[in-house]
Amino acid sequence: MAPAEMDFRLDGYEPANDHVEKHFWQHIEINQDMLTALAEHHTDDGQHSYYVLHDGSVTWGIPGEPQLVALHLHRDTQERNFRFQHDVLPLPSMAQSWLIARGCPPDAIGLSADMGTTAADDATKALEQRLMSDADHFALLHSYTDDTSATQETTVLLRATDERTPLPFRILLEEVDLDNSTHTLREGGFATVEAATEWWENRWAGEDTPALTAPPAGHRTTPSAAPAHPLPTMPPAPRGRGR
């Protein structure tokens, strides 16, 4: 359950300017009582804080929207003001990677043991570690988080920022087993956006789809903060899924 209010350690600090104040309110403070910290790290000098947050308010919004917020707070301890960066992402490992790319030590932003589910197998652990540790080699094109059924799923479509990358389109699929408090994460590689979206559409239509097969080792798959290419035609929002 979300705390009454997240503690961002901003007592005695003011936004650096009107722009920061406006956007911090719009993107963070307005839902502060619905935010839960899944992971956080604060530097010893008090200048930086890094958070992986779950935004419970998304459940009541547009179906399928990402529910995780990666937040980096930067405090000026001399001027007593702050700035921030944030992004909204569908998977914890993607939020962790975003924070690591902005200076958070990789070993300091692990998810709290009592938050969420645990990885069900070694394949999930290895893929999550790779997503956390790699740089921005893939861009996020689309995602859908289904939290309305017994088996919760998050599906993510990525595209390589380097067009020479083999199988440049990737799908990530996280499936949550609420009964056992575990989850699996799988990755599949596709040569074209049409092949990737066909797999996506067939799955949401309840048709049989090939198991996602991980691309060859050595090709990284961490999404960047913004798409590097024009968006393809998106798969339709799943309605009346036949599973």
C-alpha positions as CSV (number, residue, x, y, z in Angstrom):
1,M,0.0,0.0,0.0
2,A,1.3,3.5,-0.9
3,P,2.5,5.6,2.0
4,A,0.6,8.7,3.0
5,E,3.2,10.8,1.3
6,M,6.6,10.1,-0.3
7,D,9.5,11.7,1.4
8,F,11.7,13.3,-1.3
9,R,14.0,14.9,1.3
10,L,13.2,18.4,0.1
11,D,12.6,20.1,3.4
12,G,14.3,23.5,3.3
13,Y,14.7,23.3,-0.5
14,E,12.8,25.3,-3.2
15,P,12.5,24.6,-6.9
16,A,15.3,26.2,-8.9
17,N,12.9,28.2,-11.0
18,D,9.2,28.5,-12.0
19,H,9.6,25.9,-14.7
20,V,10.9,23.3,-12.2
21,E,8.2,24.1,-9.8
22,K,5.4,23.8,-12.4
23,H,6.7,20.5,-13.8
24,F,7.6,18.9,-10.5
25,W,4.0,19.6,-9.4
26,Q,2.5,18.2,-12.7
27,H,4.6,15.1,-12.9
28,I,5.5,14.2,-9.3
29,E,3.8,16.1,-6.5
30,I,0.2,15.8,-7.8
31,N,0.3,12.1,-7.3
32,Q,2.6,12.1,-4.3
33,D,0.2,10.2,-2.0
34,M,-0.1,7.4,-4.7
35,L,3.6,6.9,-5.1
36,T,5.5,3.9,-3.6
37,A,9.3,3.7,-3.6
38,L,10.3,0.3,-5.0
39,A,14.0,1.3,-4.8
40,E,15.9,4.5,-3.8
41,H,19.4,5.7,-3.3
42,H,20.7,8.9,-1.8
43,T,24.3,10.2,-2.1
44,D,26.2,10.9,1.1
45,D,26.6,14.6,0.2
46,G,22.8,15.0,-0.1
47,Q,23.0,16.3,-3.6
48,H,21.4,13.4,-5.5
49,S,18.5,11.1,-4.9
50,Y,17.4,8.3,-7.2
51,Y,14.0,6.6,-7.1
52,V,12.1,3.8,-8.8
53,L,8.5,4.6,-8.0
54,H,5.2,2.8,-8.6
55,D,2.4,5.2,-9.4
56,G,-0.8,3.7,-8.1
57,S,-2.9,6.5,-9.8
58,V,-2.2,5.0,-13.2
59,T,-4.5,2.1,-12.5
60,W,-7.4,4.5,-12.7
61,G,-6.2,6.2,-15.9
62,I,-5.8,5.1,-19.5
63,P,-5.6,1.3,-19.7
64,G,-2.2,0.0,-20.5
65,E,-0.1,3.0,-19.5
66,P,3.3,2.4,-17.8
67,Q,3.1,2.5,-14.0
68,L,6.7,3.1,-13.0
69,V,8.5,6.4,-12.6
70,A,12.2,6.8,-12.6
71,L,13.1,10.0,-10.7
72,H,16.5,11.8,-10.3
73,L,16.5,14.7,-7.9
74,H,19.5,17.0,-7.9
75,R,19.9,19.4,-5.0
76,D,22.1,22.5,-4.8
77,T,23.1,22.3,-1.1
78,Q,24.6,25.8,-1.3
79,E,21.6,27.6,-2.9
80,R,19.1,25.3,-1.2
81,N,17.2,24.6,-4.4
82,F,16.6,21.5,-6.6
83,R,16.1,20.3,-10.1
84,F,14.8,17.0,-11.3
85,Q,14.6,14.6,-14.3
86,H,12.1,11.8,-14.6
87,D,10.7,9.3,-17.1
88,V,7.7,6.9,-17.1
89,L,8.7,3.3,-18.0
90,P,6.9,0.0,-18.0
91,L,9.5,-2.3,-16.3
92,P,11.6,-1.9,-13.1
93,S,14.8,-2.9,-14.9
94,M,14.2,-0.2,-17.5
95,A,13.7,2.4,-14.7
96,Q,16.9,1.2,-13.0
97,S,18.8,1.5,-16.2
98,W,17.6,5.0,-16.8
99,L,18.8,6.0,-13.3
100,I,22.2,4.2,-13.7
101,A,22.7,6.2,-17.0
102,R,22.3,9.4,-14.9
103,G,24.9,8.5,-12.3
104,C,23.2,6.1,-9.8
105,P,25.6,3.3,-8.7
106,P,24.3,0.1,-10.2
107,D,24.6,-1.8,-7.0
108,A,22.6,0.8,-5.0
109,I,19.3,0.7,-6.8
110,G,18.1,-2.8,-6.3
111,L,14.4,-3.4,-5.6
112,S,13.4,-3.7,-2.0
113,A,12.9,-7.3,-1.0
114,D,9.4,-6.7,0.3
115,M,8.2,-4.9,-2.9
116,G,6.6,-6.6,-5.7
117,T,7.4,-10.1,-7.0
118,T,10.7,-12.0,-7.4
119,A,12.3,-13.5,-10.5
120,A,11.0,-17.0,-11.1
121,D,14.1,-18.3,-12.9
122,D,17.7,-17.7,-13.9
123,A,16.7,-16.5,-17.4
124,T,14.6,-13.7,-15.9
125,K,17.4,-12.7,-13.5
126,A,20.0,-12.6,-16.3
127,L,17.8,-10.6,-18.6
128,E,16.9,-8.1,-15.9
129,Q,20.5,-7.7,-15.1
130,R,21.4,-7.0,-18.7
131,L,18.6,-4.5,-19.0
132,M,19.9,-2.7,-15.9
133,S,23.5,-2.6,-16.8
134,D,23.6,-1.8,-20.5
135,A,23.7,1.7,-22.0
136,D,21.0,3.2,-24.3
137,H,21.1,0.8,-27.2
138,F,17.4,0.4,-27.8
139,A,14.5,3.0,-27.9
140,L,11.1,2.4,-26.3
141,L,8.4,2.4,-29.0
142,H,5.4,1.1,-27.2
143,S,4.2,-0.8,-24.1
144,Y,1.1,-2.1,-22.5
145,T,0.6,-3.0,-18.9
146,D,-2.3,-5.3,-18.2
147,D,-3.1,-5.4,-14.5
148,T,-6.8,-6.4,-14.9
149,S,-6.4,-10.2,-15.0
150,A,-5.2,-12.9,-12.7
151,T,-2.0,-13.2,-14.7
152,Q,-0.7,-9.7,-15.0
153,E,1.4,-8.9,-18.1
154,T,3.6,-6.1,-19.4
155,T,4.5,-6.1,-23.1
156,V,7.2,-3.8,-24.4
157,L,8.3,-3.0,-28.0
158,L,11.8,-1.7,-28.6
159,R,13.9,-0.6,-31.6
160,A,17.6,-0.6,-32.0
161,T,19.2,2.9,-32.1
162,D,21.9,1.3,-34.3
163,E,20.2,0.2,-37.6
164,R,23.0,-2.3,-38.2
165,T,21.9,-4.3,-35.1
166,P,20.7,-7.8,-36.1
167,L,17.0,-8.3,-35.3
168,P,16.6,-4.6,-34.5
169,F,13.0,-4.9,-33.1
170,R,12.6,-6.5,-29.7
171,I,9.6,-7.5,-27.6
172,L,9.9,-7.9,-23.8
173,L,7.2,-9.9,-22.1
174,E,6.8,-9.9,-18.3
175,E,4.3,-12.3,-16.8
176,V,3.4,-12.1,-13.1
177,D,2.2,-15.1,-11.1
178,L,0.4,-13.5,-8.2
179,D,-0.3,-16.8,-6.4
180,N,3.4,-17.4,-6.0
181,S,4.6,-13.8,-6.0
182,T,7.0,-14.4,-8.9
183,H,7.4,-13.2,-12.4
184,T,9.2,-14.2,-15.6
185,L,10.7,-11.9,-18.3
186,R,11.4,-13.0,-21.8
187,E,12.8,-11.3,-24.9
188,G,12.3,-12.0,-28.6
189,G,14.1,-10.5,-31.6
190,F,12.4,-9.6,-34.9
191,A,13.8,-8.4,-38.2
192,T,11.0,-6.0,-39.0
193,V,8.4,-3.9,-37.2
194,E,5.7,-5.8,-39.1
195,A,6.9,-9.1,-37.7
196,A,7.0,-7.7,-34.1
197,T,3.6,-6.2,-34.3
198,E,2.1,-9.3,-35.8
199,W,3.4,-11.3,-32.9
200,W,1.9,-8.7,-30.5
201,E,-1.5,-8.6,-32.2
202,N,-1.8,-12.4,-32.4
203,R,-1.0,-12.7,-28.7
204,W,-3.6,-10.2,-27.7
205,A,-6.1,-11.8,-30.0
206,G,-5.7,-15.1,-28.1
207,E,-3.9,-16.9,-31.0
208,D,-1.0,-19.2,-30.5
209,T,2.3,-17.3,-30.8
210,P,5.9,-18.7,-30.9
211,A,7.8,-18.5,-27.7
212,L,10.0,-15.5,-27.4
213,T,13.6,-16.5,-28.1
214,A,16.4,-14.3,-26.8
215,P,18.7,-12.8,-29.5
216,P,22.3,-13.9,-29.6
217,A,24.4,-13.0,-26.6
218,G,26.3,-9.7,-26.9
219,H,23.5,-7.6,-28.4
220,R,22.3,-5.3,-25.7
221,T,18.7,-4.3,-25.2
222,T,18.3,-1.3,-22.9
223,P,15.8,1.4,-24.0
224,S,16.7,5.0,-24.2
225,A,14.6,7.8,-22.7
226,A,13.0,8.7,-26.0
227,P,12.4,7.0,-29.3
228,A,15.2,7.4,-31.8
229,H,13.1,6.8,-34.8
230,P,9.5,7.6,-35.9
231,L,7.0,5.4,-34.3
232,P,5.6,2.6,-36.4
233,T,1.9,1.8,-36.5
234,M,1.1,0.6,-32.9
235,P,-0.6,-2.6,-32.1
236,P,-4.2,-2.0,-31.1
237,A,-5.1,-1.7,-27.4
238,P,-6.0,-5.2,-26.2
239,R,-9.8,-5.5,-25.9
240,G,-11.6,-8.8,-25.2
241,R,-8.4,-10.7,-25.0
242,G,-9.0,-14.4,-25.7
243,R,-6.7,-15.9,-23.0
